[in-house]
């Protein structure tokens, strides 16, 4: 759990559940792409069946070693087939978990991008949650859990991934061998507190150039240029990744303006 940065309250809650042996039947880890949901789920899944006597996961017992190698038969991953998780996938999952775990006390099912389940998939999955088997634990990873049936959400413990502070991000990158530089500071400042996003920015050779383009667009919009407003709308509607990048820039810009205003 020491690898999870900036989620102290969340991590402590999961540690307490492990220590007191009060693990829920289902959890939702909610947050934007790159916020660490998958890492958290992998560690928690490993800890649930850890056979060590001290801190969990111990990373030394047979179950932990198999989990780290990706060969633990009692940890199942499912995710979207194409753009969504189909009803056929949920039916297969229900069939697979009908038997007892192979080697461990619990079977842990990690549902990646759970908020892409179709309506039919959610209906089928809900039946599994309504009549849970005591040896199955579900970890649902979402970017927007509000797209799930409210009845599914009500049967899960929901944890939102918090934005990581600037200081914690700097500490994380230093720990992983990065030197504090202009590029690293730029990546952190434009990451919205999401480590995965900061890493993507560091790898993106065209990031600085796009920032200049966004600044130019913003200046024209603020000057009342209607053509740029239509171009902006087109960019947001037709290119999801580009639109998200532009929106992050605009949000960061206006957030900084508000902060400067408050400081005066």
SERO-4910 file (N, C-alpha, C, O; in steps of 0.05 Angstrom, whole numbers):
BEGIN
 pado doro    nc1    nc2    nc3   cac1   cac2   cac3    cc1    cc2    cc3    oc1    oc2    oc3
  Unk    A     16    -24      0      0      0      0     17     25      0      7     47     -6
  Unk    A     43     23      6     60     46      6     64     58    -22     72     81    -25
  Unk    A     57     42    -42     59     52    -70     36     70    -78     37     82    -99
  Unk    A     15     71    -61     -8     87    -67     -3    115    -56      0    119    -32
  Unk    A     -2    135    -74      5    162    -66    -20    179    -63    -38    179    -80
  Unk    A    -21    195    -41    -41    215    -38    -69    204    -31    -89    219    -34
  Unk    A    -71    179    -23    -98    168    -17    -98    157     12   -106    134     17
  Unk    A    -88    173     31    -83    163     58   -108    153     71   -108    132     84
  Unk    A   -130    169     70   -155    161     83   -166    135     71   -174    117     85
  Unk    A   -166    134     45   -176    110     30   -160     86     38   -172     65     45
  Unk    A   -134     88     36   -116     65     42   -119     56     71   -120     32     76
  Unk    A   -121     75     89   -125     67    117   -151     52    122   -152     34    138
  Unk    A   -172     61    108   -197     47    110   -195     18    101   -206      0    113
  Unk    A   -181     14     79   -178    -14     68   -160    -30     87   -166    -54     91
  Unk    A   -140    -18     98   -123    -32    117   -139    -40    142   -135    -62    152
  Unk    A   -156    -23    151   -172    -29    174   -191    -53    169   -195    -70    186
  Unk    A   -203    -53    144   -220    -75    137   -205   -101    137   -216   -122    145
  Unk    A   -181   -101    127   -164   -125    126   -157   -134    155   -159   -158    161
  Unk    A   -149   -115    171   -140   -121    198   -163   -132    215   -159   -151    231
  Unk    A   -187   -121    211   -210   -130    227   -226   -153    214   -246   -162    224
  Unk    A   -216   -161    190   -230   -182    175   -259   -175    169   -277   -191    172
  Unk    A   -263   -150    160   -290   -140    154   -290   -130    125   -296   -107    119
  Unk    A   -283   -148    107   -282   -142     79   -310   -143     66   -324   -163     70
  Unk    A   -317   -122     52   -344   -121     40   -345   -139     16   -325   -148      5
  Unk    A   -370   -143      7   -374   -160    -17   -367   -146    -43   -359   -159    -62
  Unk    A   -369   -119    -43   -364   -104    -68   -354    -76    -62   -363    -63    -43
  Unk    A   -336    -67    -79   -324    -40    -76   -325    -26   -103   -324    -39   -124
  Unk    A   -327      0   -102   -324     17   -126   -300     35   -121   -300     51   -102
  Unk    A   -280     34   -138   -258     53   -138   -262     72   -162   -259     64   -185
  Unk    A   -269     97   -155   -277    116   -176   -256    138   -179   -247    149   -159
  Unk    A   -250    144   -204   -231    166   -209   -224    167   -238   -228    148   -253
  Unk    A   -212    190   -246   -204    192   -275   -182    173   -283   -168    162   -266
  Unk    A   -179    170   -308   -157    153   -319   -130    163   -308   -124    187   -308
  Unk    A   -114    144   -299    -88    151   -289    -87    157   -259    -66    165   -249
  Unk    A   -110    155   -245   -111    163   -217   -102    141   -198   -100    145   -174
  Unk    A    -96    117   -209    -85     95   -193   -105     74   -184    -99     58   -167
  Unk    A   -129     74   -197   -150     54   -189   -140     26   -193   -144      9   -176
  Unk    A   -128     21   -216   -119     -7   -222    -97    -16   -203    -97    -39   -194
  Unk    A    -78      2   -197    -57     -5   -178    -69    -11   -151    -61    -31   -138
  Unk    A    -88      5   -142   -101      1   -116   -116    -25   -115   -114    -40    -96
  Unk    A   -130    -31   -137   -146    -56   -138   -127    -80   -137   -133   -100   -124
  Unk    A   -105    -79   -152    -87   -102   -152    -75   -107   -125    -73   -130   -116
  Unk    A    -67    -85   -111    -56    -88    -84    -76    -99    -64    -70   -116    -48
  Unk    A   -100    -88    -66   -122    -97    -47   -129   -126    -52   -133   -142    -34
  Unk    A   -131   -134    -78   -137   -161    -85   -115   -180    -74   -121   -202    -64
  Unk    A    -91   -172    -76    -68   -188    -66    -70   -190    -36    -65   -212    -25
  Unk    A    -76   -168    -23    -78   -168      6   -100   -185     17    -97   -197     39
  Unk    A   -122   -186      3   -146   -201     13   -139   -231     18   -148   -242     37
  Unk    A   -122   -242      0   -116   -271      3    -87   -275     12    -77   -297     10
  Unk    A    -74   -254     22    -47   -257     33    -47   -276     57    -64   -274     74
  Unk    A    -27   -293     57    -25   -313     79     -4   -305     99      2   -321    117
  Unk    A      8   -282     96     28   -273    114     16   -266    141     -8   -261    143
  Unk    A     32   -265    162     22   -261    189     23   -232    197     10   -224    217
  Unk    A     38   -215    183     40   -187    190     25   -169    172      1   -174    166
  Unk    A     38   -148    162     25   -129    145     18   -142    118     33   -157    107
  Unk    A     -6   -136    108    -15   -147     83    -18   -126     62    -26   -103     67
  Unk    A    -10   -132     37      2   -158     28     31   -160     36     46   -140     37
  Unk    A     39   -185     42     67   -189     51     86   -190     27    110   -186     29
  Unk    A     75   -197      3     90   -201    -22    110   -224    -20    127   -226    -38
  Unk    A    108   -241      0    127   -263      4    113   -290      3    125   -310     -5
  Unk    A     88   -291     11     74   -317     11     68   -326    -17     70   -311    -36
  Unk    A     60   -351    -20     54   -363    -47     32   -348    -61     34   -342    -85
  Unk    A     11   -341    -46    -12   -327    -59     -3   -299    -69    -10   -292    -92
  Unk    A     13   -285    -53     22   -258    -62     40   -261    -86     38   -245   -105
  Unk    A     58   -280    -86     77   -284   -108     62   -290   -134     68   -280   -156
  Unk    A     41   -307   -132     25   -314   -156     10   -289   -165      7   -285   -190
  Unk    A      0   -273   -147    -15   -249   -154      4   -229   -169     -4   -218   -189
  Unk    A     28   -226   -158     47   -207   -170     56   -217   -198     63   -201   -215
  Unk    A     56   -243   -201     64   -255   -227     40   -256   -247     44   -263   -270
  Unk    A     16   -249   -237     -7   -249   -254    -18   -277   -260    -32   -281   -280
  Unk    A    -13   -296   -242    -22   -324   -247    -38   -334   -223    -41   -359   -221
  Unk    A    -49   -317   -207    -66   -326   -185    -93   -333   -196   -107   -316   -207
  Unk    A   -101   -359   -194   -126   -368   -206   -151   -356   -193   -173   -357   -204
  Unk    A   -147   -344   -170   -170   -333   -155   -172   -302   -157   -186   -290   -142
  Unk    A   -158   -291   -177   -161   -263   -184   -169   -262   -213   -154   -269   -231
  Unk    A   -193   -252   -218   -204   -251   -246   -206   -222   -255   -217   -205   -240
  Unk    A   -197   -216   -278   -200   -190   -290   -219   -191   -314   -217   -209   -331
  Unk    A   -238   -173   -315   -254   -170   -340   -255   -140   -346   -252   -123   -329
  Unk    A   -259   -135   -372   -260   -107   -381   -276   -105   -407   -286   -125   -417
  Unk    A   -277    -81   -418   -293    -78   -443   -284    -95   -466   -260    -98   -470
  Unk    A   -303   -105   -480   -298   -118   -506   -306    -98   -527   -330    -96   -534
  Unk    A   -287    -83   -538   -294    -61   -555   -299    -37   -537   -282    -29   -522
  Unk    A   -323    -25   -539   -329     -1   -524   -344     -6   -498   -349     12   -483
  Unk    A   -353    -31   -494   -369    -37   -470   -365    -66   -461   -354    -83   -475
  Unk    A   -374    -70   -436   -375    -97   -425   -401   -110   -432   -422   -100   -423
  Unk    A   -400   -131   -448   -424   -143   -459   -437   -163   -440   -425   -173   -421
  Unk    A   -463   -168   -445   -478   -187   -429   -465   -215   -430   -466   -229   -410
  Unk    A   -454   -223   -453   -441   -249   -455   -418   -251   -435   -413   -273   -424
  Unk    A   -403   -229   -431   -380   -230   -413   -390   -233   -384   -378   -248   -369
  Unk    A   -412   -220   -377   -422   -222   -350   -433   -251   -345   -430   -262   -324
  Unk    A   -446   -262   -365   -457   -289   -363   -434   -309   -358   -436   -328   -342
  Unk    A   -412   -306   -373   -389   -323   -370   -377   -320   -342   -369   -339   -329
  Unk    A   -375   -295   -333   -365   -289   -307   -381   -303   -285   -370   -316   -267
  Unk    A   -408   -301   -287   -426   -313   -268   -421   -344   -267   -422   -356   -246
  Unk    A   -417   -355   -291   -412   -384   -292   -385   -391   -280   -382   -411   -266
  Unk    A   -364   -374   -285   -337   -379   -274   -336   -378   -244   -321   -392   -231
  Unk    A   -352   -360   -232   -350   -356   -203   -371   -373   -187   -373   -370   -163
  Unk    A   -385   -390   -201   -405   -407   -188   -392   -429   -171   -404   -439   -152
  Unk    A   -367   -435   -177   -352   -455   -161   -335   -441   -140   -331   -417   -141
  Unk    A   -325   -457   -120   -309   -445    -99   -282   -437   -110   -273   -446   -131
  Unk    A   -268   -418    -96   -241   -410   -105   -223   -434   -106   -227   -454    -92
  Unk    A   -203   -433   -124   -186   -456   -128   -166   -460   -105   -163   -483    -95
  Unk    A   -153   -439    -96   -132   -442    -77   -135   -425    -52   -122   -430    -31
  Unk    A   -151   -404    -53   -153   -384    -32   -180   -384    -18   -199   -397    -27
  Unk    A   -182   -368      3   -207   -365     17   -227   -350      0   -251   -357     -1
  Unk    A   -217   -329    -15   -235   -313    -31   -227   -313    -60   -204   -318    -67
  Unk    A   -246   -308    -77   -241   -301   -105   -246   -271   -109   -267   -262   -100
  Unk    A   -228   -257   -121   -231   -228   -125   -235   -223   -155   -218   -231   -171
  Unk    A   -256   -210   -162   -263   -203   -189   -258   -173   -193   -271   -156   -180
  Unk    A   -239   -165   -210   -234   -137   -216   -247   -130   -243   -239   -141   -264
  Unk    A   -266   -112   -242   -280   -104   -266   -269    -77   -275   -276    -56   -264
  Unk    A   -253    -77   -295   -241    -53   -306   -262    -38   -323   -277    -50   -338
  Unk    A   -262    -12   -320   -282      5   -335   -310     -6   -331   -325     -9   -350
  Unk    A   -317    -11   -306   -343    -22   -300   -366     -5   -309   -388    -14   -314
  Unk    A   -361     21   -311   -382     40   -320   -388     38   -350   -405     53   -360
  Unk    A   -374     19   -364   -381     14   -392   -399    -10   -395   -406    -18   -418
  Unk    A   -408    -22   -373   -427    -44   -375   -453    -35   -388   -463    -13   -382
  Unk    A   -463    -50   -407   -488    -44   -420   -511    -47   -399   -506    -59   -378
  Unk    A   -534    -37   -406   -557    -40   -388   -562    -70   -382   -568    -77   -359
  Unk    A   -561    -86   -403   -566   -115   -399   -545   -127   -381   -551   -144   -364
  Unk    A   -520   -119   -385   -498   -129   -368   -502   -121   -339   -497   -137   -321
  Unk    A   -510    -96   -335   -515    -87   -307   -537   -102   -294   -535   -109   -270
  Unk    A   -558   -108   -309   -581   -123   -298   -571   -151   -289   -579   -160   -267
  Unk    A   -555   -164   -305   -545   -190   -299   -525   -189   -275   -526   -206   -257
  Unk    A   -509   -169   -275   -489   -166   -254   -503   -160   -227   -494   -169   -206
  Unk    A   -524   -145   -228   -539   -137   -204   -550   -162   -190   -549   -164   -165
  Unk    A   -559   -182   -205   -569   -207   -193   -547   -221   -177   -553   -232   -156
  Unk    A   -523   -219   -187   -500   -231   -172   -495   -216   -146   -489   -229   -126
  Unk    A   -498   -190   -147   -494   -174   -122   -517   -178   -102   -512   -178    -78
  Unk    A   -541   -182   -113   -564   -185    -96   -564   -212    -81   -574   -214    -59
  Unk    A   -552   -232    -94   -550   -258    -82   -520   -266    -81   -512   -285    -95
  Unk    A   -504   -252    -65   -475   -256    -66   -466   -283    -54   -478   -292    -34
  Unk    A   -447   -294    -66   -433   -317    -55   -413   -307    -35   -399   -287    -41
  Unk    A   -410   -319    -12   -393   -309      9   -363   -308      1   -348   -294     14
  Unk    A   -355   -324    -19   -327   -325    -26   -319   -308    -50   -297   -310    -60
  Unk    A   -338   -292    -60   -332   -274    -83   -332   -245    -75   -351   -236    -62
  Unk    A   -311   -231    -82   -309   -202    -76   -305   -187   -102   -288   -195   -119
  Unk    A   -320   -166   -106   -319   -151   -131   -307   -123   -127   -314   -109   -109
  Unk    A   -288   -117   -145   -276    -90   -145   -283    -77   -172   -272    -86   -192
  Unk    A   -300    -57   -171   -308    -44   -195   -292    -18   -199   -292     -1   -181
  Unk    A   -279    -15   -221   -263      9   -227   -278     26   -247   -285     17   -269
  Unk    A   -283     51   -239   -300     68   -256   -288     96   -258   -272    105   -241
  Unk    A   -294    110   -280   -288    138   -282   -312    155   -274   -309    178   -266
  Unk    A   -336    144   -277   -360    157   -269   -381    136   -260   -396    126   -276
  Unk    A   -381    131   -234   -398    109   -224   -427    117   -225   -445     99   -222
  Unk    A   -434    142   -230   -462    150   -232   -476    139   -256   -500    140   -258
  Unk    A   -461    127   -275   -473    115   -298   -482     86   -292   -496     74   -308
  Unk    A   -475     76   -268   -484     50   -260   -512     52   -247   -520     73   -237
  Unk    A   -526     29   -247   -552     28   -233   -548     36   -204   -528     29   -192
  Unk    A   -566     52   -194   -564     61   -166   -565     37   -147   -553     38   -126
  Unk    A   -578     15   -155   -579     -9   -138   -552    -23   -137   -545    -35   -117
  Unk    A   -537    -21   -159   -510    -32   -158   -492    -16   -140   -478    -27   -123
  Unk    A   -494     10   -142   -478     28   -126   -485     24    -96   -467     25    -79
  Unk    A   -510     21    -90   -519     19    -62   -508     -7    -49   -507     -8    -25
  Unk    A   -500    -26    -65   -490    -51    -54   -459    -51    -53   -447    -72    -48
  Unk    A   -447    -29    -59   -418    -26    -60   -408     -5    -40   -423     14    -34
  Unk    A   -384     -9    -30   -371     13    -15   -357     30    -36   -340     20    -51
  Unk    A   -363     55    -37   -353     73    -58   -329     89    -47   -332    102    -26
  Unk    A   -307     89    -62   -284    104    -55   -276    121    -79   -271    111   -101
  Unk    A   -274    147    -75   -265    165    -96   -235    171    -93   -226    178    -71
  Unk    A   -221    168   -115   -192    174   -115   -188    204   -113   -198    219   -130
  Unk    A   -174    213    -93   -169    242    -89   -146    251   -106   -128    236   -113
  Unk    A   -147    277   -113   -125    290   -128   -101    290   -110   -102    295    -86
  Unk    A    -78    283   -121    -53    282   -106    -41    310   -105    -40    324   -125
  Unk    A    -32    317    -81    -20    344    -77      6    347    -93     19    327   -100
  Unk    A     13    371    -98     38    377   -114     62    366    -99     80    353   -111
  Unk    A     63    370    -73     86    360    -57     88    330    -58    110    319    -61
  Unk    A     65    316    -56     65    287    -57     74    277    -84     87    257    -87
  Unk    A     66    291   -105     74    283   -132    104    287   -136    117    270   -148
  Unk    A    114    309   -127    143    313   -129    158    291   -114    178    281   -124
  Unk    A    149    285    -90    161    263    -74    160    237    -89    179    221    -89
  Unk    A    137    231   -102    134    206   -117    154    204   -140    167    184   -143
  Unk    A    156    226   -155    174    225   -178    203    224   -170    219    210   -183
  Unk    A    210    237   -148    238    235   -138    244    206   -129    266    196   -135
  Unk    A    224    194   -116    228    166   -107    232    147   -130    245    127   -128
  Unk    A    220    154   -153    222    137   -177    244    146   -196    243    139   -220
  Unk    A    263    162   -187    286    168   -202    285    192   -220    303    197   -236
  Unk    A    263    208   -219    261    232   -235    274    256   -221    272    259   -197
  Unk    A    288    272   -236    300    296   -225    281    320   -230    268    322   -250
  Unk    A    280    337   -209    262    360   -212    272    378   -234    295    387   -234
  Unk    A    256    383   -254    263    398   -277    239    415   -287    217    412   -276
  Unk    A    244    432   -306    222    448   -317    201    430   -329    177    436   -327
  Unk    A    210    409   -343    191    391   -356    174    376   -335    149    373   -339
  Unk    A    186    368   -313    171    353   -292    152    372   -279    129    365   -274
  Unk    A    160    397   -273    142    416   -260    119    423   -278     96    426   -269
  Unk    A    124    425   -304    103    431   -323     83    408   -324     58    412   -324
  Unk    A     93    383   -323     76    359   -324     58    358   -298     34    353   -300
  Unk    A     70    364   -276     55    363   -250     34    385   -250     12    380   -242
  Unk    A     42    409   -258     23    432   -258     -1    428   -276    -22    440   -272
  Unk    A      2    411   -297    -19    407   -316    -33    379   -313    -47    371   -331
  Unk    A    -27    366   -291    -37    339   -287    -63    337   -272    -75    316   -270
  Unk    A    -72    360   -260    -96    360   -243    -94    340   -220   -113    330   -210
  Unk    A    -69    336   -210    -65    319   -187    -67    289   -194    -72    273   -176
  Unk    A    -63    282   -220    -65    254   -228    -38    245   -238    -28    255   -258
  Unk    A    -25    226   -224      2    218   -230      4    206   -258     22    212   -273
  Unk    A    -16    189   -265    -15    177   -292    -16    198   -314     -3    195   -335
  Unk    A    -31    220   -310    -32    241   -329     -6    256   -331      3    264   -353
  Unk    A      7    260   -308     34    273   -308     54    256   -324     70    267   -338
  Unk    A     52    230   -321     70    212   -335     65    214   -366     84    213   -381
  Unk    A     40    215   -373     33    218   -402     44    244   -413     55    244   -435
  Unk    A     42    266   -398     52    291   -407     83    290   -411     93    301   -430
  Unk    A     96    277   -392    125    275   -394    134    260   -419    155    266   -431
  Unk    A    117    241   -428    123    225   -452    115    239   -478    123    231   -499
  Unk    A     98    260   -475     86    273   -498    104    295   -508    106    317   -496
  Unk    A    118    291   -530    137    310   -541    123    335   -552    136    356   -554
  Unk    A     98    333   -558     83    355   -570     67    371   -550     51    389   -557
  Unk    A     70    365   -524     53    378   -504     57    408   -503     38    423   -503
  Unk    A     82    417   -503     88    446   -501     76    461   -525     65    482   -522
  Unk    A     78    448   -549     67    461   -573     37    464   -571     26    484   -579
  Unk    A     24    443   -561     -5    444   -558    -13    465   -538    -34    479   -541
  Unk    A      3    468   -517     -3    489   -497     -3    517   -510    -20    533   -503
  Unk    A     16    521   -527     17    547   -541     -7    551   -559    -18    573   -561
  Unk    A    -16    529   -572    -40    530   -590    -64    537   -573    -81    552   -581
  Unk    A    -67    524   -549    -89    529   -532    -90    558   -522   -111    570   -520
  Unk    A    -66    568   -516    -64    596   -507    -74    615   -529    -87    635   -523
  Unk    A    -67    609   -554    -75    625   -576   -105    624   -579   -118    645   -584
  Unk    A   -117    600   -577   -146    596   -579   -160    612   -557   -179    626   -562
  Unk    A   -150    610   -533   -162    624   -510   -161    654   -514   -181    668   -508
  Unk    A   -138    664   -523   -136    693   -527   -157    703   -548   -168    725   -544
  Unk    A   -161    687   -569   -180    695   -589   -209    694   -579   -226    710   -586
  Unk    A   -214    673   -562   -241    671   -551   -247    694   -532   -268    706   -533
  Unk    A   -227    701   -515   -231    723   -497   -234    750   -511   -245    769   -501
  Unk    A   -223    751   -535   -225    775   -551   -252    776   -567   -257    796   -581
  Unk    A   -269    755   -563   -295    755   -576   -295    744   -604   -314    751   -619
  Unk    A   -276    728   -611   -274    716   -638   -294    692   -640   -288    671   -629
  Unk    A   -316    696   -654   -337    675   -655   -328    651   -671   -336    629   -666
  Unk    A   -311    656   -691   -300    634   -707   -285    614   -690   -289    590   -692
  Unk    A   -269    625   -672   -254    607   -654   -272    592   -635   -266    569   -627
  Unk    A   -294    604   -627   -313    590   -610   -324    566   -624   -327    545   -612
  Unk    A   -331    569   -650   -342    547   -665   -321    525   -669   -326    501   -668
  Unk    A   -296    534   -674   -274    515   -678   -269    499   -652   -264    475   -652
  Unk    A   -271    513   -629   -268    500   -604   -290    479   -599   -284    457   -590
  Unk    A   -315    486   -606   -337    467   -603   -333    443   -620   -338    420   -611
  Unk    A   -323    447   -644   -318    424   -662   -296    406   -651   -298    382   -652
  Unk    A   -275    418   -640   -253    403   -628   -263    386   -605   -255    363   -602
  Unk    A   -280    398   -588   -289    384   -565   -308    361   -572   -308    340   -559
  Unk    A   -324    364   -593   -344    344   -600   -332    321   -616   -341    298   -613
  Unk    A   -312    327   -633   -303    307   -652   -277    292   -644   -270    272   -657
  Unk    A   -264    301   -623   -239    288   -615   -239    287   -584   -232    307   -571
  Unk    A   -247    265   -573   -250    262   -544   -224    269   -529   -224    284   -510
  Unk    A   -202    257   -538   -176    261   -524   -167    290   -526   -158    302   -507
  Unk    A   -169    300   -550   -160    328   -555   -179    347   -539   -169    367   -528
  Unk    A   -204    341   -539   -223    357   -525   -218    357   -495   -219    378   -481
  Unk    A   -212    333   -484   -206    331   -455   -181    346   -448   -179    359   -427
  Unk    A   -161    345   -466   -136    360   -461   -140    390   -461   -130    404   -444
  Unk    A   -157    399   -480   -163    428   -482   -179    437   -457   -173    458   -446
  Unk    A   -198    421   -449   -214    428   -426   -197    429   -400   -201    447   -384
  Unk    A   -178    410   -398   -160    411   -375   -144    436   -374   -139    448   -353
  Unk    A   -135    445   -398   -120    470   -400   -137    494   -391   -128    510   -375
  Unk    A   -162    495   -401   -180    517   -394   -186    517   -364   -186    538   -351
  Unk    A   -192    493   -353   -198    491   -325   -174    500   -308   -177    515   -288
  Unk    A   -150    492   -316   -126    500   -301   -122    530   -303   -114    542   -283
  Unk    A   -126    541   -326   -122    570   -330   -141    586   -312   -132    604   -298
  Unk    A   -167    580   -313   -186    596   -298   -184    590   -268   -190    608   -252
  Unk    A   -175    566   -261   -170    560   -232   -147    578   -222   -149    589   -200
  Unk    A   -126    581   -238   -103    598   -230   -112    627   -228   -103    642   -210
  Unk    A   -130    636   -246   -140    663   -245   -155    668   -219   -151    688   -206
  Unk    A   -172    649   -211   -187    651   -186   -169    652   -162   -174    667   -143
  Unk    A   -148    635   -162   -129    635   -140   -115    662   -138   -112    672   -115
  Unk    A   -106    673   -160    -93    699   -160   -111    721   -150   -103    739   -136
  Unk    A   -137    719   -158   -156    738   -149   -160    738   -119   -162    759   -106
  Unk    A   -161    713   -108   -164    710    -79   -140    720    -63   -143    730    -41
  Unk    A   -117    719    -76    -92    727    -62    -90    757    -61    -74    768    -44
  Unk    A   -105    772    -78   -102    801    -78   -117    813    -54   -117    837    -51
***
